[in-house]
Amino acid sequence: MVRYLAALSPRFMVMSEQDATAKFERLLQILLNAKWHTAAQCEEILAAYTLFLTEMIRNHKTEFQNFGQNDSEPCRADEFFGRFFDGRPEFKKLWDLFKLLLTLSHGQTAVEQGHSVNKDMFVENLKEKTIVAQRIVRDSLSSLGENHTDLAITKKLLQHVKAAKMRYVQFLEDQKKAKTETEKQRKRKKIQDEIAGVQKKRRKVLKIISTMQKVADEMAELAEKKHDFTLLTKSNAYRKSAKEKSNETAELDAKLSELKDKAKYLD
């Protein structure tokens, strides 16, 4: 994954547009495989990245090319990108992903030291919320410099820590409920599709029955006029087939009733 983070290098983005886009696509594929994002979200973010890249090359190419070239006035990547993302709702999801990836990056030239975190995060395969939480703690401690022991242990802080377990349990419960609801929706969709299929088949059977009965009536009428027992035999055969199809309709009605009962159970 690290090799593809070059897609977040300002200089690389404007100097090698196609390569940058290809590397960003690989990053999204990794996130998709890790189930951090859905396919639809990845497509939306890639479209935003392409649009952002085009706009930056057209309007801010020089600024991007000069990023990191002034050692006397170093600029952090998040601060640099923030100038172009802030106030742009169309790039919100892309900016959120940039911040996450910049947080994860370790030892990249395009990302300043303040963004480096332990690469073991990748090994542990931590979730996004955990990584963000760890980074918040790290940044808070870093802001104290060498005076870590000067951290004020306030009553509010103690209460917050005591409630951590309760919040975690609530989070797990919410996750469980969300998973259960998703599964119910999947099952509900499956049943609805089955109901639609049975109803379609039932309409088709009813149409066949109607056609058979019509043909039977016409043949019976013609047989009576011509005194043709062969036509009468055919008429009776059609009526018999129509009756058999009526039995199939009853079976489909029973199936529909069963499926609707299952659907009510999921509501």
Helices and strands as residue ranges (DSSP letters): G 2-8, H 10-15, H 17-33, H 39-59, H 61-65, H 77-85, G 89-91, H 92-104, G 113-115, H 120-124, H 128-142, G 148-150, H 155-162, H 164-226, H 229-266
